[in-house]
């Protein structure tokens, strides 16, 4: 014979067994949700409700990130940086110094803007358009002149740093050990000029010299040689 079905034992609404008060389930309401009006909930700590708990460390990190995004940069955080084609740090292989004639690119931009200004002035020269006046023609003339200066000051760099080093070595007349090259510009027309600093081959060097080499035709602009006044004793240790 089959056993008679047993009636489920009554339970309290908060999930405790009526005889011993042991909690056997979570509090649920008739709709499956929490029972906010139950008197026991007022006595329970907030840790019993995961949805209302917060992690102090994570909250502090989020607050710090929010402040970091809104705080302005200080002067110590701002640094000048070279363009990628001028930064030789970490570069492997022969480094090619960019040609100076790329300074002509702004000239073409100036002339293009001048053409637009002149065309607008010519199309509205009768004065029918109040937005276009003689200022457009004056701006076009000024941009053409600026473009001419930018174009003619953009000399082609026909002598690279290796050629300039060879010319400087011949000029100083002593065997060269350490040497460095720096690009500079001289005169109103910004003619490119190599500045070559050379040291003699002794350790430490007995002499040093400075030679300025024209970057267009390779002529020596200025030069001098002197006894090395620097103390290299610490560097040799």
VOVODO-800158 format. One record per residue (C-alpha): x negated, y, z; residue in one letter. Coordinates in steps of 0.1 Angstrom, whole numbers, plus 5000, padded with zeros to 4 digits. Layout:
BEGIN
px	py	pz	type
X	Y	Z	A .
...
! end
This chain:
BEGIN
px	py	pz	type
5000	5000	5000	X .
4989	5035	4993	X .
4981	5057	5021	X .
5006	5085	5028	X .
4996	5119	5016	X .
4983	5142	5043	X .
4994	5177	5047	X .
4964	5202	5044	X .
4955	5215	5078	X .
4964	5251	5083	X .
4936	5277	5080	X .
4933	5312	5092	X .
4934	5339	5066	X .
4896	5347	5071	X .
4886	5311	5063	X .
4881	5298	5099	X .
4895	5265	5111	X .
4923	5272	5137	X .
4910	5246	5162	X .
4873	5255	5165	X .
4871	5289	5147	X .
4843	5275	5123	X .
4840	5296	5092	X .
4846	5274	5061	X .
4851	5299	5034	X .
4848	5335	5024	X .
4876	5359	5030	X .
4900	5362	5001	X .
4932	5380	4995	X .
4963	5369	4976	X .
4948	5384	4944	X .
4913	5368	4949	X .
4898	5400	4962	X .
4885	5411	4996	X .
4908	5420	5023	X .
4898	5455	5034	X .
4925	5458	5060	X .
4914	5427	5080	X .
4903	5437	5116	X .
4873	5415	5115	X .
4857	5434	5087	X .
4852	5465	5108	X .
4830	5445	5132	X .
4808	5429	5105	X .
4775	5445	5095	X .
4770	5460	5060	X .
4746	5432	5051	X .
4776	5408	5048	X .
4786	5427	5016	X .
4759	5424	4989	X .
4777	5448	4966	X .
4773	5477	4991	X .
4736	5470	5001	X .
4707	5488	4985	X .
4669	5482	4984	X .
4651	5512	4999	X .
4619	5505	4980	X .
4637	5503	4946	X .
4657	5534	4954	X .
4625	5553	4963	X .
4608	5542	4931	X .
4638	5553	4910	X .
4638	5587	4927	X .
4601	5590	4922	X .
4604	5583	4885	X .
4632	5608	4882	X .
4611	5635	4898	X .
4580	5626	4877	X .
4600	5631	4845	X .
4612	5666	4856	X .
4580	5680	4872	X .
4560	5702	4848	X .
4524	5692	4841	X .
4496	5710	4860	X .
4466	5726	4844	X .
4445	5697	4855	X .
4466	5673	4835	X .
4463	5692	4802	X .
4432	5683	4781	X .
4421	5693	4746	X .
4417	5665	4722	X .
4400	5662	4688	X .
4419	5650	4658	X .
4414	5613	4649	X .
4391	5621	4619	X .
4369	5643	4640	X .
4366	5620	4671	X .
4335	5598	4666	X .
4339	5581	4701	X .
4342	5544	4697	X .
4337	5545	4659	X .
4317	5517	4644	X .
4298	5522	4611	X .
4286	5553	4592	X .
4306	5584	4602	X .
4315	5608	4574	X .
4321	5644	4584	X .
4353	5657	4568	X .
4347	5680	4538	X .
4350	5716	4545	X .
4370	5723	4513	X .
4402	5710	4530	X .
4405	5745	4544	X .
4419	5754	4510	X .
4451	5735	4517	X .
4466	5764	4536	X .
4459	5786	4506	X .
4483	5766	4485	X .
4509	5768	4512	X .
4506	5806	4513	X .
4509	5809	4476	X .
4540	5786	4475	X .
4557	5808	4502	X .
4547	5839	4483	X .
4563	5826	4451	X .
4596	5820	4469	X .
4596	5855	4484	X .
4588	5871	4451	X .
4615	5851	4433	X .
4641	5861	4459	X .
4631	5897	4456	X .
4632	5896	4418	X .
4667	5879	4417	X .
4681	5905	4441	X .
4661	5936	4430	X .
4693	5955	4422	X .
4701	5958	4459	X .
4734	5938	4458	X .
4722	5914	4486	X .
4717	5932	4519	X .
4695	5903	4532	X .
4668	5907	4505	X .
4649	5940	4503	X .
4614	5952	4495	X .
4600	5935	4525	X .
4601	5902	4505	X .
4578	5917	4479	X .
4554	5931	4505	X .
4553	5897	4522	X .
4546	5880	4489	X .
4516	5903	4482	X .
4502	5898	4517	X .
4505	5860	4514	X .
4487	5860	4481	X .
4458	5880	4495	X .
4456	5857	4526	X .
4457	5827	4503	X .
4428	5840	4482	X .
4406	5844	4513	X .
4415	5810	4526	X .
4407	5795	4492	X .
4373	5811	4487	X .
4362	5805	4522	X .
4369	5768	4518	X .
4334	5759	4506	X .
4327	5723	4494	X .
4303	5706	4518	X .
4278	5692	4493	X .
4251	5686	4520	X .
4260	5661	4547	X .
4244	5657	4581	X .
4219	5631	4569	X .
4206	5653	4541	X .
4204	5682	4565	X .
4184	5661	4589	X .
4159	5652	4562	X .
4155	5688	4552	X .
4150	5699	4589	X .
4124	5672	4595	X .
4104	5684	4565	X .
4107	5720	4578	X .
4094	5715	4614	X .
4064	5694	4603	X .
4062	5669	4632	X .
4075	5633	4636	X .
4110	5635	4649	X .
4124	5613	4676	X .
4157	5625	4690	X .
4179	5647	4668	X .
4215	5660	4666	X .
4236	5678	4641	X .
4264	5703	4646	X .
4286	5720	4620	X .
4290	5758	4622	X .
4301	5786	4600	X .
4285	5820	4594	X .
4294	5852	4577	X .
4327	5867	4568	X .
4333	5840	4542	X .
4327	5812	4567	X .
4299	5795	4549	X .
4293	5760	4564	X .
4259	5757	4581	X .
4243	5727	4598	X .
4226	5733	4631	X .
4199	5706	4636	X .
4182	5702	4670	X .
4151	5680	4668	X .
4126	5667	4694	X .
4092	5653	4687	X .
4086	5615	4688	X .
4066	5614	4720	X .
4081	5602	4753	X .
4088	5627	4767	X .
4088	5650	4737	X .
4062	5677	4735	X .
4080	5699	4710	X .
4115	5708	4700	X .
4129	5728	4670	X .
4161	5742	4657	X .
4168	5744	4620	X .
4199	5760	4603	X .
4206	5743	4569	X .
4231	5757	4544	X .
4258	5731	4539	X .
4265	5742	4503	X .
4230	5743	4486	X .
4207	5728	4513	X .
4186	5759	4518	X .
4169	5765	4552	X .
4186	5797	4566	X .
4165	5800	4599	X .
4142	5778	4619	X .
4118	5778	4648	X .
4096	5754	4668	X .
4084	5756	4704	X .
4069	5736	4732	X .
4095	5715	4749	X .
4104	5733	4782	X .
4127	5706	4794	X .
4118	5681	4821	X .
4126	5646	4809	X .
4108	5628	4839	X .
4141	5615	4854	X .
4153	5602	4821	X .
4123	5580	4817	X .
4128	5561	4849	X .
! end
